[in-house]
Amino acid sequence: MGFWKASCSVLLVCFFVGLCSMYQCSAAEADANKTEINHAGAGGIWAELVSNRGFEAGGQNTPSNIAPWSVIGDQSSLTVSTDRSSCFDRNKVALRMHVLCDSEGNNICPAGGVGIYNPGFWGMNIEQGKTYKVVIYVRSLGSINVSVSLTSSDGSQILATANIVDSDVSNWTKKEVLLEAKGTNHNSRLQLTASRKGVIWFDQVSAMPLDTYKGHGFQKELIEMLEDIKPQFIRFPGGCFVEGEWLRNAFRWKESIGPWEERPGHFGDVWMYWTDDGLGYFEFLQLSEDLGARPIWVFNNGISHRDEVDTTTVSPFVQEAIDGLEFARGASDSKWGSVRAAMGHPEPFDLKYVAVGNEDCRKKNYRGNYLEFYDAIKRAYPDIKIISNCDGSSHSLDHPADYYDFHIYTSASHLFSMTHQFDHTSRSGPKAFVSEYAVTGKDAGTGSLLAALAEAGFLIGLEKNSDIVEMASYAPLFVNANDRRWNPDAIVFNSSMHYGTPSYWVQKFFRESSGATLLDAKLQTNSSSLVASAITWTSSVDGETYLKIKIVNFGNRQVSLKVSVDGLGLNSLLSGSTKTVLTSSNVMDENSFTDPNKVVPDLSLLENADKDMNIILSPYSLTSLDLLTESNNIRMPQTNSSARPSI
């Protein structure tokens, strides 16, 4: 992928002002910053329905808290506790259920039995006709007859049920059942019940829909929303999640691979919740491949929010990173490549980008640690592109890097003014990776139009500077509405519904920009509330070539704009051209579960499409003109065929 600057131009004249500004157009792409925050992964894009499936969330000491698991029955009919009897070495905690009642005698079990249930992540979405795979590890000194059911939140509605019957489970035994839902309930639970006296141990209880994105365990609806913005890379597994508040709670990739039952999980002490790490390093790499996106791996560099490893003792962390690269890229008979192959992916993943830490530049040991990682990685994998945490947009870095990371969270007016942030950045040295940006605070609400328009203006500025800014990604991408740790976010969901915020819809305006032909756009205005860019791009659907002109009106006045296209070698612009507008009656309007389409792009045919035309820009709006061209007449400039990412 590359960008090309063409000699053709687009003139945009605003009729209520008269001065002129020059804009160089370049390419942009919509990308994904997949961070474990807001239950975006666990309880989000990862389709596992059971929360705390291995009973490890309460800690390794027993007895322990089993929440959100709860008991069905009273103390006269059963007791539930935890012990360290599991067959899995890295997660020894198991649940012990002692059934005191029986099917006969003086203490008869209630109808339906007694047991435990799990509500998942604020309710399981069970849908009629869909099949769910339940996996349970079970042990008992006697025979068992356990009912496995999907029910309504109070247990009164049975959506699907099956029985696990076995006369000998004296050793830990893996059991699987397929449950086809006979009804729909968006606030369901999984329950395990019995009606005969005895002691039963459970561990690693999983429930997942059979129908996941490309069969790899991801929620289809959420990933399809991500797919629709055509991400060119996936940055994972996150930022602060990688660091941890303390190093002892940082994400460790080696503990997130292999069979899911054997993964110990960990408590994310930055965002304060437990993850079973079913969504691990391998799954992120697989998702990137499934989406046709480049993986960008962010790893810990021996630094957390509160403690740091001295550079003299950081070598084990460096080796962790080298091992992680071998897992992703090594031959299937290498030490770590063989683990990847055993997980079902013998061919290497196309991992070529890594970030050494997250927002650690000002930490005491960062530069020393960074150089240890940089030297070791370049020796082992010289083609790997390495991203520094230190911002090089206003001054040169004092250490080698292929990219530097740039994060910005600020007000709407400030972010819009940052359209020119990279105009004067040095073109020598490493490229910029704007890996986190968004409007936050009162301007953002939980996802306002105002925030989205400011972000659109900022992105147009990145387009104009894509010779130095090669990658950019909005953050955070997902939020479970039941656990908003950060506002705003691009995609909001609960167990059964989802919608895109205006910021999500802005991403769709830029999804064709990667690899496009870049044009000069001249905007004749003295207004600081208008920014514009222009590209030509070729549709992969119909093979047609389009001229795309994007204009942000960040002011409260309607604007009449004259658009003139020159130098494209066009005789005319053809029918099929469209105009897409993102706006609303109130700049603070947001989408919601009750009104998910309140602020969405409005697409219409552009009836007056021509080389010279007049366009009305609504107040506080993002407008895209997609003009169908006579592609055979476009004079494409000669370009270097080497591929590189662009934003």
Summary of the structure (lengths in Angstrom):
residues: 647
radius of gyration: 27.5
end to end distance: 10.2
largest distance: 94.1
contacts: 2362
relative contact order: 0.15
helix: 18%
strand: 34%
